Amino acid sequence: MFNQYKGLPLAVVLFVLALVGTDFVLRRTTFGRNVFALGGSVEASRRAGINVNGIRIAVFAISGTFAAIGGLFWASKIAAANQSAGAGDLLMNVIAAAVIGGTSLFGGRGRTWNALLGVMVITSIQYGLALEGIATPIQYMITGAVLLATVVIDSVTRKTQKTAGRA
């Protein structure tokens, strides 16, 4: 009863609030524009008058805060807290979900809602492979291949845009 809000699990409500909040900050505030500018080019950001060190420290602090909140959610899900709780393919899935969602590994591009779409895609791939009864090492290879293909596509797209003068 305590983890429900009008029939909706409280974790979902907090997740949606965090999603909407981060989307608002990234798209509608000066801080969000500075983050994207810094991801695009550090030197250009410095020349534009952006406090590069301050933005970096703030982004790492926010990232650490979200990692701590995610760790609390993960510990509550598995009802334990130990050193091996985040082991396995968790990190690869997180990176794959962000990249599949359109976040560039080279910086300067990405949206919060697209990262959510990437999470749904990578989760669908993994559940589908598990339902087919495919062995875990093969699942890792397929997920890695999808991640590799997405990174290659992102790299080629970035290079094409750069040669066309749009990057």
C-alpha positions, 0 to 999 in steps of 0.5 A, spaced: 500 500 500 505 504 501 509 504 494 502 505 491 499 512 488 492 511 486 494 504 483 500 506 480 507 503 483 511 509 486 517 507 482 513 509 475 511 516 478 518 518 480 521 515 474 516 519 469 517 525 474 525 525 473 524 524 465 519 530 465 524 534 469 530 532 466 527 533 459 525 540 461 532 542 464 535 540 458 531 543 452 528 549 456 534 552 460 541 555 459 544 550 463 541 544 458 544 548 452 550 549 455 551 542 457 549 540 449 554 545 447 560 542 451 558 536 449 559 538 441 565 542 442 569 544 449 573 549 445 567 552 442 564 552 449 570 555 452 570 561 447 563 562 447 564 564 455 561 557 458 564 555 464 566 549 462 569 546 469 563 548 472 558 545 467 562 538 467 562 538 475 555 539 475 553 534 470 558 529 474 554 531 480 547 530 477 550 523 474 552 521 481 545 523 484 541 519 479 546 513 479 545 513 487 537 513 486 538 508 481 542 504 486 536 505 491 531 502 486 535 496 484 537 494 491 529 495 493 527 491 486 532 485 488 531 486 496 539 486 497 545 490 497 551 487 495 557 488 490 555 483 485 548 486 484 550 490 478 554 485 475 553 482 468 550 486 462 547 492 466 552 497 464 552 494 456 544 495 456 544 502 459 549 504 454 546 500 448 539 503 450 542 510 450 545 509 444 539 506 440 535 512 443 539 517 439 544 519 444 551 520 440 557 517 443 561 523 440 557 528 444 552 534 443 546 530 441 540 526 444 534 527 448 531 524 454 525 521 451 529 518 445 533 514 451 526 512 454 525 509 447 532 506 447 530 502 453 524 499 451 527 497 444 533 494 448 528 491 453 524 488 447 530 485 444 532 481 451 525 479 452 524 476 445 531 473 445 529 470 452 522 467 450 526 464 444 530 460 449 537 463 446 543 462 451 545 468 455 552 468 451 548 469 445 544 474 447 550 478 449 553 477 442 546 479 439 546 485 444 553 487 443 552 487 435 546 491 435 550 496 440 556 496 435 551 497 429 548 503 432 555 506 434 557 505 426 551 508 424 552 514 429 559 515 426 558 514 419 552 519 420 556 524 424 562 524 419 557 525 413 554 531 416 561 534 418 563 533 410 556 536 408 558 542 413 552 541 418 555 538 424 
